[in-house]
Amino acid sequence: MYKDLEGSTAMITGASSGIGRAMALRFGREKMNVVINYRSGGQEVDSIIQEIEQSGGHAIGVYGDVTREEDVKNLVAAAHEHFGSLDVMVNNAGIENEVPSEDLTLEDWRKVLDVNLTGAFLGCREAIDYMLEHRIKGRIINVSSVHEMIPWPHFVHYAASKGGIKMMTETLALEFAPKGIRVNSLGPGAIDTPINAAKFSDPAAKASVEALIPLGYIGKPEEIAAAAAWLASSESSYVTGITLFADGGMTKYPAFQGGHG
Ligand code: BGC
């Protein structure tokens, strides 16, 4: 637990399930105020709020589509109205779908770039604007992926969006370091979340993913949430502009394990 997080306010986009949900619950255990943004999965939000309140934090749920400028402005306004601050912004909302690139429609390309990259940009912009206005030494955490680094056939739109997140994070980190605002990315590997549920329900597909993970297992959402809590806390005070990979070693060329090459 990080004492300095207690009483501070975080917003997490796409927090009704998966990694976003786990981060919301973790921040609740840190006794933070949590704005839970959701677009789908609204029926899950009440139970997340309840769990956060039980663990000593506070929470509200706010519907909003991260691709819509007004919705993102409204999210930041909600944090201010309910909790009087915004100290930590987590741009987590993301989507993916598998399509061979020669068949990828412009519509699908745009949809993924819109949610994963433009949505994260809007979240960064609105949060930073707020933090500057209120002189808050805030922290931004952009949820990226191992695929900001590892090429991913059939997911070119997804990989491109995450590559974009990497450069956006680094640029904003540089731009706002003089104001004390830290901007980092968090790069999960293969995690046990709804986005992967269909894939991991097939034992052969699951085993082929596990073979790409030096630590040997699919990560848990809580393991990503733990990395997010560290990035949000003052324990990472000298860290800005990085991607913290929480991936069981997936980005470390597992094919070379055993001395191949
Ligand atoms: C994707 C997962 C995938 C993992 C490793 C993540 O960014 O969301 O679907 O299993 O990368 O390839």
Boltz pocket constraint, residues with backbone or C-beta under 6 A from the ligand:
constraints:
  - pocket:
      binder: B
      contacts: [[A, 96], [A, 144], [A, 145], [A, 146], [A, 147], [A, 188], [A, 189], [A, 190], [A, 191], [A, 195], [A, 196], [A, 209]]
      max_distance: 6.0
